[in-house]
Amino acid sequence: MYLGNRARPAALVLLAFSLAYLGSPSQAVAQKERSTLISEFLADNEEGLVDSRGERHDWIELYNPGTIPVNLRGYFLTDTPEELDRWRFPELIIRPQGYAVVFASGIEPGELAAETSLHTSFRLRSGGEYLALVAPDGVTVLSEFSPEYPRQFEDVSYGQDALGREGYYIEPTPGEPNGDGVIGFLDSPAFSVERGFFEEPFSVELSASDPLAAIRFTTDGSSLLDDDDGRAYEGPIELSATTTLRAAAFRDGHEPSDVMTHTYVFLSQVAAQANT
């Protein structure tokens, strides 16, 4: 039987019920975007944050970007996609726009009788591995670094900014908003000629392991603190007198390299100074 317009009110009521109780697709996406996330972690803690016993361990920071408190009781942290329910959260409430820090110490709960800080049963590998926050169903991944986070460095944290961009943080901020991050680190430039004593003029070539890095240098021993100091390297540097050559690599979004210094001494100048 054709019902025509008489079926429309029932359909509208059903649609309204579905939106009210099940949520629209856009609401579901928005809810996932508001989920608690792993905002920062540190996998090689040598001189940083300590737990309530004064001991240093790796740590993981959680951030609640939503507008209501979140209780993580029953959620999970894991370092392997094959075991998403590896470590279960006890009662832990994070206020709106708030943070919480969990130590990734590899200590089992029974070993922490006098400990008030939270400790996971696994540690973080500085060489890189999977890391995720998982919903109470033990299946839904809410936040992850996949397939694995990159190599980590001593007392340098890793995480994401407000736009979701991942990077390293030279100054870790556990329990606070992240500062400006960097994508990676640059190696110091290589010198084609080692430091030493010389009798004849020669040239030195500089090279960077990152083909997109720019090299800047000085020949008077002055410092290279940023990418405006010194001169841009464009080709072989001719040397005919005693010179202190300093060079560093720079690239946008990266931590500049350490400054490499080579001193080239011309024996004729040493002899001349000795005779004066």
ZADO-1210 file (C-alpha; in nm, 4 decimals, padded with zeros to 6 digits):
<atoms>
<atom x="00.0000" y="00.0000" z="00.0000" code="MET" pos="1"/>
<atom x="00.1299" y="00.3459" z="-00.0846" code="TYR" pos="2"/>
<atom x="00.1191" y="00.5688" z="00.2243" code="LEU" pos="3"/>
<atom x="00.2484" y="00.8858" z="00.0583" code="GLY" pos="4"/>
<atom x="00.3001" y="01.1785" z="00.2953" code="ASN" pos="5"/>
<atom x="00.1531" y="00.9867" z="00.5916" code="ARG" pos="6"/>
<atom x="00.4860" y="00.7983" z="00.6291" code="ALA" pos="7"/>
<atom x="00.6943" y="01.1125" z="00.6504" code="ARG" pos="8"/>
<atom x="00.6115" y="01.2135" z="01.0118" code="PRO" pos="9"/>
<atom x="00.7123" y="00.8692" z="01.1378" code="ALA" pos="10"/>
<atom x="01.0349" y="00.8860" z="00.9401" code="ALA" pos="11"/>
<atom x="01.1105" y="01.2310" z="01.0746" code="LEU" pos="12"/>
<atom x="01.0486" y="01.1143" z="01.4307" code="VAL" pos="13"/>
<atom x="01.2846" y="00.8187" z="01.3775" code="LEU" pos="14"/>
<atom x="01.5514" y="01.0485" z="01.2329" code="LEU" pos="15"/>
<atom x="01.5179" y="01.2887" z="01.5247" code="ALA" pos="16"/>
<atom x="01.5495" y="01.0011" z="01.7710" code="PHE" pos="17"/>
<atom x="01.8625" y="00.8730" z="01.5960" code="SER" pos="18"/>
<atom x="02.0300" y="01.2126" z="01.5997" code="LEU" pos="19"/>
<atom x="01.9407" y="01.2749" z="01.9615" code="ALA" pos="20"/>
<atom x="02.0557" y="00.9409" z="02.1011" code="TYR" pos="21"/>
<atom x="02.3082" y="00.8087" z="01.8531" code="LEU" pos="22"/>
<atom x="02.4574" y="01.1305" z="01.7246" code="GLY" pos="23"/>
<atom x="02.5135" y="01.2406" z="01.3668" code="SER" pos="24"/>
<atom x="02.8305" y="01.1403" z="01.1778" code="PRO" pos="25"/>
<atom x="02.9670" y="01.4907" z="01.2228" code="SER" pos="26"/>
<atom x="02.9001" y="01.4703" z="01.5980" code="GLN" pos="27"/>
<atom x="03.0846" y="01.1396" z="01.6173" code="ALA" pos="28"/>
<atom x="03.3843" y="01.2891" z="01.4403" code="VAL" pos="29"/>
<atom x="03.3749" y="01.5937" z="01.6669" code="ALA" pos="30"/>
<atom x="03.3625" y="01.3693" z="01.9739" code="GLN" pos="31"/>
<atom x="03.6730" y="01.1821" z="01.8573" code="LYS" pos="32"/>
<atom x="03.8486" y="01.5146" z="01.7972" code="GLU" pos="33"/>
<atom x="03.7702" y="01.6130" z="02.1578" code="ARG" pos="34"/>
<atom x="03.9020" y="01.2860" z="02.3002" code="SER" pos="35"/>
<atom x="04.1878" y="01.2873" z="02.5478" code="THR" pos="36"/>
<atom x="04.5176" y="01.2551" z="02.3663" code="LEU" pos="37"/>
<atom x="04.8858" y="01.1879" z="02.4261" code="ILE" pos="38"/>
<atom x="05.0279" y="01.5377" z="02.3968" code="SER" pos="39"/>
<atom x="05.3898" y="01.4809" z="02.5004" code="GLU" pos="40"/>
<atom x="05.6259" y="01.2107" z="02.6248" code="PHE" pos="41"/>
<atom x="05.9902" y="01.1683" z="02.7197" code="LEU" pos="42"/>
<atom x="06.1700" y="00.8388" z="02.6583" code="ALA" pos="43"/>
<atom x="06.5156" y="00.9201" z="02.8005" code="ASP" pos="44"/>
<atom x="06.4743" y="01.1054" z="03.1295" code="ASN" pos="45"/>
<atom x="06.8162" y="01.1703" z="03.2829" code="GLU" pos="46"/>
<atom x="06.7800" y="01.5067" z="03.4575" code="GLU" pos="47"/>
<atom x="06.4114" y="01.5928" z="03.4285" code="GLY" pos="48"/>
<atom x="06.0822" y="01.5206" z="03.6052" code="LEU" pos="49"/>
<atom x="06.0862" y="01.3022" z="03.9184" code="VAL" pos="50"/>
<atom x="05.8073" y="01.0947" z="04.0730" code="ASP" pos="51"/>
<atom x="05.6833" y="01.1251" z="04.4333" code="SER" pos="52"/>
<atom x="05.9825" y="00.9217" z="04.5505" code="ARG" pos="53"/>
<atom x="06.2305" y="01.1502" z="04.3773" code="GLY" pos="54"/>
<atom x="06.3136" y="00.8961" z="04.1067" code="GLU" pos="55"/>
<atom x="06.3361" y="00.9668" z="03.7346" code="ARG" pos="56"/>
<atom x="06.1519" y="00.7569" z="03.4780" code="HIS" pos="57"/>
<atom x="06.0189" y="00.7965" z="03.1256" code="ASP" pos="58"/>
<atom x="05.6852" y="00.9774" z="03.1263" code="TRP" pos="59"/>
<atom x="05.3705" y="01.0259" z="02.9182" code="ILE" pos="60"/>
<atom x="05.1529" y="01.3364" z="02.9288" code="GLU" pos="61"/>
<atom x="04.7770" y="01.3227" z="02.8607" code="LEU" pos="62"/>
<atom x="04.5712" y="01.6278" z="02.7593" code="TYR" pos="63"/>
<atom x="04.1953" y="01.6787" z="02.7787" code="ASN" pos="64"/>
<atom x="04.0975" y="01.9281" z="02.5048" code="PRO" pos="65"/>
<atom x="03.7282" y="01.9066" z="02.5892" code="GLY" pos="66"/>
<atom x="03.4980" y="02.1270" z="02.7936" code="THR" pos="67"/>
<atom x="03.4086" y="01.8724" z="03.0630" code="ILE" pos="68"/>
<atom x="03.6252" y="01.6641" z="03.3002" code="PRO" pos="69"/>
<atom x="03.7331" y="01.3203" z="03.1764" code="VAL" pos="70"/>
<atom x="03.7817" y="01.0178" z="03.4000" code="ASN" pos="71"/>
<atom x="04.0367" y="00.7834" z="03.2422" code="LEU" pos="72"/>
<atom x="03.9455" y="00.4929" z="03.4668" code="ARG" pos="73"/>
<atom x="03.9312" y="00.1838" z="03.2453" code="GLY" pos="74"/>
<atom x="04.1226" y="00.3398" z="02.9550" code="TYR" pos="75"/>
<atom x="04.4528" y="00.1869" z="02.8436" code="PHE" pos="76"/>
<atom x="04.8060" y="00.2859" z="02.7485" code="LEU" pos="77"/>
<atom x="05.0127" y="00.0541" z="02.5324" code="THR" pos="78"/>
<atom x="05.3429" y="00.0345" z="02.3510" code="ASP" pos="79"/>
<atom x="05.2397" y="-00.2465" z="02.1164" code="THR" pos="80"/>
<atom x="04.9533" y="-00.2642" z="01.8638" code="PRO" pos="81"/>
<atom x="04.9247" y="-00.6372" z="01.9341" code="GLU" pos="82"/>
<atom x="04.8215" y="-00.5690" z="02.2961" code="GLU" pos="83"/>
<atom x="04.6051" y="-00.2578" z="02.3054" code="LEU" pos="84"/>
<atom x="04.4912" y="-00.3229" z="02.6644" code="ASP" pos="85"/>
<atom x="04.8424" y="-00.3581" z="02.8062" code="ARG" pos="86"/>
<atom x="04.8144" y="-00.1124" z="03.0986" code="TRP" pos="87"/>
<atom x="04.4801" y="-00.0091" z="03.2481" code="ARG" pos="88"/>
<atom x="04.4192" y="00.3289" z="03.4102" code="PHE" pos="89"/>
<atom x="04.2896" y="00.3474" z="03.7663" code="PRO" pos="90"/>
<atom x="04.0812" y="00.6472" z="03.8719" code="GLU" pos="91"/>
<atom x="04.2293" y="00.9569" z="03.7054" code="LEU" pos="92"/>
<atom x="04.0237" y="01.2679" z="03.6367" code="ILE" pos="93"/>
<atom x="04.1608" y="01.5345" z="03.4017" code="ILE" pos="94"/>
<atom x="03.9924" y="01.8727" z="03.4144" code="ARG" pos="95"/>
<atom x="03.8888" y="02.0521" z="03.0926" code="PRO" pos="96"/>
<atom x="04.1947" y="02.1843" z="02.9075" code="GLN" pos="97"/>
<atom x="04.3998" y="02.0044" z="03.1717" code="GLY" pos="98"/>
<atom x="04.6945" y="01.7664" z="03.1783" code="TYR" pos="99"/>
<atom x="04.8024" y="01.4533" z="03.3619" code="ALA" pos="100"/>
<atom x="05.1395" y="01.2783" z="03.3667" code="VAL" pos="101"/>
<atom x="05.1984" y="00.9037" z="03.3954" code="VAL" pos="102"/>
<atom x="05.5462" y="00.7590" z="03.4483" code="PHE" pos="103"/>
<atom x="05.6418" y="00.4812" z="03.2056" code="ALA" pos="104"/>
<atom x="05.8704" y="00.2991" z="03.4457" code="SER" pos="105"/>
<atom x="05.8006" y="-00.0672" z="03.3843" code="GLY" pos="106"/>
<atom x="05.7072" y="-00.1080" z="03.7520" code="ILE" pos="107"/>
<atom x="05.4251" y="-00.3435" z="03.8418" code="GLU" pos="108"/>
<atom x="05.1480" y="-00.2080" z="04.0731" code="PRO" pos="109"/>
<atom x="05.2472" y="-00.4340" z="04.3643" code="GLY" pos="110"/>
<atom x="05.5919" y="-00.2749" z="04.3760" code="GLU" pos="111"/>
<atom x="05.4556" y="00.0737" z="04.4472" code="LEU" pos="112"/>
<atom x="05.3145" y="00.0522" z="04.7982" code="ALA" pos="113"/>
<atom x="05.4269" y="00.4031" z="04.8970" code="ALA" pos="114"/>
<atom x="05.4110" y="00.5618" z="04.5498" code="GLU" pos="115"/>
<atom x="05.1411" y="00.8193" z="04.4745" code="THR" pos="116"/>
<atom x="05.2338" y="00.8835" z="04.1097" code="SER" pos="117"/>
<atom x="05.0933" y="00.6594" z="03.8372" code="LEU" pos="118"/>
<atom x="05.3381" y="00.4148" z="03.6755" code="HIS" pos="119"/>
<atom x="05.2782" y="00.1996" z="03.3683" code="THR" pos="120"/>
<atom x="05.4022" y="-00.1585" z="03.3512" code="SER" pos="121"/>
<atom x="05.6133" y="-00.0777" z="03.0442" code="PHE" pos="122"/>
<atom x="05.8992" y="00.1574" z="02.9600" code="ARG" pos="123"/>
<atom x="05.9478" y="00.3674" z="02.6485" code="LEU" pos="124"/>
<atom x="06.2207" y="00.2740" z="02.4006" code="ARG" pos="125"/>
<atom x="06.4398" y="00.5673" z="02.2986" code="SER" pos="126"/>
<atom x="06.5016" y="00.3974" z="01.9653" code="GLY" pos="127"/>
<atom x="06.1333" y="00.4354" z="01.8730" code="GLY" pos="128"/>
<atom x="05.8200" y="00.2238" z="01.9127" code="GLU" pos="129"/>
<atom x="05.4403" y="00.2323" z="01.8997" code="TYR" pos="130"/>
<atom x="05.2527" y="00.4330" z="02.1652" code="LEU" pos="131"/>
<atom x="04.8776" y="00.4736" z="02.2050" code="ALA" pos="132"/>
<atom x="04.5896" y="00.5711" z="02.4323" code="LEU" pos="133"/>
<atom x="04.3006" y="00.3253" z="02.3961" code="VAL" pos="134"/>
<atom x="03.9326" y="00.3532" z="02.4937" code="ALA" pos="135"/>
<atom x="03.7807" y="00.1257" z="02.7637" code="PRO" pos="136"/>
<atom x="03.6610" y="-00.1189" z="02.4969" code="ASP" pos="137"/>
<atom x="04.0260" y="-00.2151" z="02.4464" code="GLY" pos="138"/>
<atom x="03.9905" y="-00.1695" z="02.0708" code="VAL" pos="139"/>
<atom x="03.9296" y="00.1958" z="01.9842" code="THR" pos="140"/>
<atom x="04.2555" y="00.3906" z="01.9546" code="VAL" pos="141"/>
<atom x="04.2024" y="00.7506" z="02.0645" code="LEU" pos="142"/>
<atom x="04.5559" y="00.8810" z="02.0208" code="SER" pos="143"/>
<atom x="04.8652" y="00.7137" z="01.8795" code="GLU" pos="144"/>
<atom x="05.2152" y="00.7492" z="01.7407" code="PHE" pos="145"/>
<atom x="05.2114" y="00.4955" z="01.4588" code="SER" pos="146"/>
<atom x="05.3697" y="00.2849" z="01.3269" code="PRO" pos="147"/>
<atom x="05.6233" y="00.4155" z="01.5795" code="GLU" pos="148"/>
<atom x="05.7607" y="00.7434" z="01.7089" code="TYR" pos="149"/>
<atom x="06.1099" y="00.8410" z="01.5851" code="PRO" pos="150"/>
<atom x="06.4394" y="00.8066" z="01.7703" code="ARG" pos="151"/>
<atom x="06.4419" y="00.9979" z="02.0997" code="GLN" pos="152"/>
<atom x="06.7177" y="01.1964" z="02.2685" code="PHE" pos="153"/>
<atom x="06.8288" y="01.2518" z="02.6263" code="GLU" pos="154"/>
<atom x="06.6026" y="01.4966" z="02.8136" code="ASP" pos="155"/>
<atom x="06.4268" y="01.6007" z="02.4921" code="VAL" pos="156"/>
<atom x="06.0540" y="01.5305" z="02.4748" code="SER" pos="157"/>
<atom x="05.8335" y="01.4531" z="02.1748" code="TYR" pos="158"/>
<atom x="05.4684" y="01.5243" z="02.1093" code="GLY" pos="159"/>
<atom x="05.2272" y="01.7405" z="01.9158" code="GLN" pos="160"/>
<atom x="05.1210" y="02.1037" z="01.9155" code="ASP" pos="161"/>
<atom x="04.7684" y="02.2478" z="01.9133" code="ALA" pos="162"/>
<atom x="04.7418" y="02.1809" z="01.5389" code="LEU" pos="163"/>
<atom x="04.8411" y="01.8159" z="01.5744" code="GLY" pos="164"/>
<atom x="05.1879" y="01.8639" z="01.4262" code="ARG" pos="165"/>
<atom x="05.4474" y="01.6300" z="01.5770" code="GLU" pos="166"/>
<atom x="05.7929" y="01.7387" z="01.6832" code="GLY" pos="167"/>
<atom x="06.0685" y="01.7425" z="01.9429" code="TYR" pos="168"/>
<atom x="06.0710" y="01.9822" z="02.2386" code="TYR" pos="169"/>
<atom x="06.4133" y="02.0945" z="02.3569" code="ILE" pos="170"/>
<atom x="06.2507" y="02.2189" z="02.6773" code="GLU" pos="171"/>
<atom x="05.9987" y="01.9562" z="02.7976" code="PRO" pos="172"/>
<atom x="05.6820" y="02.0885" z="02.9656" code="THR" pos="173"/>
<atom x="05.5143" y="01.8007" z="03.1544" code="PRO" pos="174"/>
<atom x="05.1737" y="01.9097" z="03.2795" code="GLY" pos="175"/>
<atom x="05.1799" y="02.2325" z="03.0768" code="GLU" pos="176"/>
<atom x="05.1129" y="02.3429" z="02.7169" code="PRO" pos="177"/>
<atom x="05.3869" y="02.2546" z="02.4706" code="ASN" pos="178"/>
<atom x="05.6164" y="02.5274" z="02.3447" code="GLY" pos="179"/>
<atom x="05.7740" y="02.5569" z="02.0018" code="ASP" pos="180"/>
<atom x="05.8944" y="02.2246" z="01.8659" code="GLY" pos="181"/>
<atom x="06.1430" y="02.1219" z="01.6005" code="VAL" pos="182"/>
<atom x="06.1104" y="01.8557" z="01.3318" code="ILE" pos="183"/>
<atom x="06.4584" y="01.7161" z="01.3828" code="GLY" pos="184"/>
<atom x="06.8244" y="01.7767" z="01.4557" code="PHE" pos="185"/>
<atom x="07.1127" y="01.8606" z="01.2254" code="LEU" pos="186"/>
<atom x="07.4620" y="01.7135" z="01.2304" code="ASP" pos="187"/>
<atom x="07.7614" y="01.9455" z="01.2362" code="SER" pos="188"/>
<atom x="07.9193" y="02.0187" z="00.8963" code="PRO" pos="189"/>
<atom x="08.2074" y="01.8012" z="00.7793" code="ALA" pos="190"/>
<atom x="08.5453" y="01.9625" z="00.6937" code="PHE" pos="191"/>
<atom x="08.7432" y="01.8300" z="00.3975" code="SER" pos="192"/>
<atom x="09.0719" y="01.9168" z="00.5700" code="VAL" pos="193"/>
<atom x="09.1499" y="01.8316" z="00.9311" code="GLU" pos="194"/>
<atom x="09.2946" y="02.0945" z="01.1667" code="ARG" pos="195"/>
<atom x="09.6737" y="02.1092" z="01.1884" code="GLY" pos="196"/>
<atom x="09.9913" y="02.2818" z="01.0698" code="PHE" pos="197"/>
<atom x="10.0488" y="02.3878" z="00.7092" code="PHE" pos="198"/>
<atom x="10.3148" y="02.5465" z="00.4902" code="GLU" pos="199"/>
<atom x="10.1274" y="02.6129" z="00.1646" code="GLU" pos="200"/>
<atom x="09.7871" y="02.7763" z="00.0914" code="PRO" pos="201"/>
<atom x="09.4963" y="02.5350" z="00.0481" code="PHE" pos="202"/>
<atom x="09.1153" y="02.5242" z="00.0328" code="SER" pos="203"/>
<atom x="08.8605" y="02.3713" z="00.2697" code="VAL" pos="204"/>
<atom x="08.5245" y="02.2360" z="00.1601" code="GLU" pos="205"/>
<atom x="08.2292" y="02.2068" z="00.3959" code="LEU" pos="206"/>
<atom x="07.9388" y="01.9636" z="00.3614" code="SER" pos="207"/>
<atom x="07.6159" y="01.8838" z="00.5486" code="ALA" pos="208"/>
<atom x="07.4564" y="01.5406" z="00.5885" code="SER" pos="209"/>
<atom x="07.1140" y="01.6994" z="00.5260" code="ASP" pos="210"/>
<atom x="07.1005" y="01.8166" z="00.1613" code="PRO" pos="211"/>
<atom x="06.8415" y="02.0834" z="00.2541" code="LEU" pos="212"/>
<atom x="07.0539" y="02.2369" z="00.5301" code="ALA" pos="213"/>
<atom x="07.2387" y="02.5660" z="00.4810" code="ALA" pos="214"/>
<atom x="07.5919" y="02.6058" z="00.6165" code="ILE" pos="215"/>
<atom x="07.7188" y="02.9301" z="00.7618" code="ARG" pos="216"/>
<atom x="08.0769" y="02.9937" z="00.8683" code="PHE" pos="217"/>
<atom x="08.3214" y="03.2439" z="01.0155" code="THR" pos="218"/>
<atom x="08.6987" y="03.2714" z="00.9734" code="THR" pos="219"/>
<atom x="08.7744" y="03.5047" z="01.2617" code="ASP" pos="220"/>
<atom x="08.6694" y="03.2775" z="01.5480" code="GLY" pos="221"/>
<atom x="08.3394" y="03.4615" z="01.6052" code="SER" pos="222"/>
<atom x="08.0295" y="03.2704" z="01.7162" code="SER" pos="223"/>
<atom x="07.7442" y="03.1268" z="01.5121" code="LEU" pos="224"/>
<atom x="07.4349" y="03.1579" z="01.7295" code="LEU" pos="225"/>
<atom x="07.1716" y="03.1783" z="01.4548" code="ASP" pos="226"/>
<atom x="07.1283" y="03.1700" z="01.0795" code="ASP" pos="227"/>
<atom x="07.2116" y="03.5409" z="01.0445" code="ASP" pos="228"/>
<atom x="07.5634" y="03.5089" z="01.1842" code="ASP" pos="229"/>
<atom x="07.8688" y="03.4619" z="00.9658" code="GLY" pos="230"/>
<atom x="07.8600" y="03.4042" z="00.5926" code="ARG" pos="231"/>
<atom x="07.6677" y="03.1565" z="00.3803" code="ALA" pos="232"/>
<atom x="07.8871" y="02.8760" z="00.2486" code="TYR" pos="233"/>
<atom x="07.8833" y="02.8662" z="-00.1329" code="GLU" pos="234"/>
<atom x="08.2069" y="02.6916" z="-00.2215" code="GLY" pos="235"/>
<atom x="08.5652" y="02.6085" z="-00.1189" code="PRO" pos="236"/>
<atom x="08.7203" y="02.8447" z="00.1369" code="ILE" pos="237"/>
<atom x="09.0735" y="02.9545" z="00.0433" code="GLU" pos="238"/>
<atom x="09.3188" y="02.9756" z="00.3346" code="LEU" pos="239"/>
<atom x="09.6690" y="03.1232" z="00.3244" code="SER" pos="240"/>
<atom x="09.7104" y="03.2415" z="00.6836" code="ALA" pos="241"/>
<atom x="09.6448" y="03.1016" z="01.0302" code="THR" pos="242"/>
<atom x="09.2664" y="03.0756" z="01.0582" code="THR" pos="243"/>
<atom x="09.0055" y="02.9608" z="01.3089" code="THR" pos="244"/>
<atom x="08.7239" y="02.8279" z="01.0915" code="LEU" pos="245"/>
<atom x="08.3849" y="02.7720" z="01.2506" code="ARG" pos="246"/>
<atom x="08.0790" y="02.6281" z="01.0773" code="ALA" pos="247"/>
<atom x="07.7233" y="02.5208" z="01.1630" code="ALA" pos="248"/>
<atom x="07.4227" y="02.3842" z="00.9730" code="ALA" pos="249"/>
<atom x="07.0793" y="02.5492" z="00.9749" code="PHE" pos="250"/>
<atom x="06.7367" y="02.4545" z="00.8370" code="ARG" pos="251"/>
<atom x="06.3898" y="02.5917" z="00.9042" code="ASP" pos="252"/>
<atom x="06.2001" y="02.3878" z="01.1617" code="GLY" pos="253"/>
<atom x="06.5140" y="02.2054" z="01.2790" code="HIS" pos="254"/>
<atom x="06.7463" y="02.2463" z="01.5760" code="GLU" pos="255"/>
<atom x="07.0731" y="02.3980" z="01.4456" code="PRO" pos="256"/>
<atom x="07.3801" y="02.1791" z="01.4614" code="SER" pos="257"/>
<atom x="07.6585" y="02.2204" z="01.7100" code="ASP" pos="258"/>
<atom x="07.9280" y="02.4597" z="01.5912" code="VAL" pos="259"/>
<atom x="08.2333" y="02.2747" z="01.4584" code="MET" pos="260"/>
<atom x="08.5691" y="02.4529" z="01.4949" code="THR" pos="261"/>
<atom x="08.8961" y="02.3795" z="01.3119" code="HIS" pos="262"/>
<atom x="09.2118" y="02.5864" z="01.3540" code="THR" pos="263"/>
<atom x="09.4656" y="02.5863" z="01.0709" code="TYR" pos="264"/>
<atom x="09.8120" y="02.7116" z="01.1671" code="VAL" pos="265"/>
<atom x="10.0665" y="02.8273" z="00.9058" code="PHE" pos="266"/>
<atom x="10.4194" y="02.7562" z="01.0226" code="LEU" pos="267"/>
<atom x="10.5637" y="03.0587" z="00.8471" code="SER" pos="268"/>
<atom x="10.3549" y="03.2861" z="01.0666" code="GLN" pos="269"/>
<atom x="10.4570" y="03.0976" z="01.3797" code="VAL" pos="270"/>
<atom x="10.8249" y="03.1366" z="01.2879" code="ALA" pos="271"/>
<atom x="10.7802" y="03.5053" z="01.2091" code="ALA" pos="272"/>
<atom x="10.6145" y="03.5694" z="01.5451" code="GLN" pos="273"/>
<atom x="10.8915" y="03.3792" z="01.7236" code="ALA" pos="274"/>
<atom x="11.1563" y="03.6038" z="01.5657" code="ASN" pos="275"/>
<atom x="10.9906" y="03.9304" z="01.6669" code="THR" pos="276"/>
</atoms>
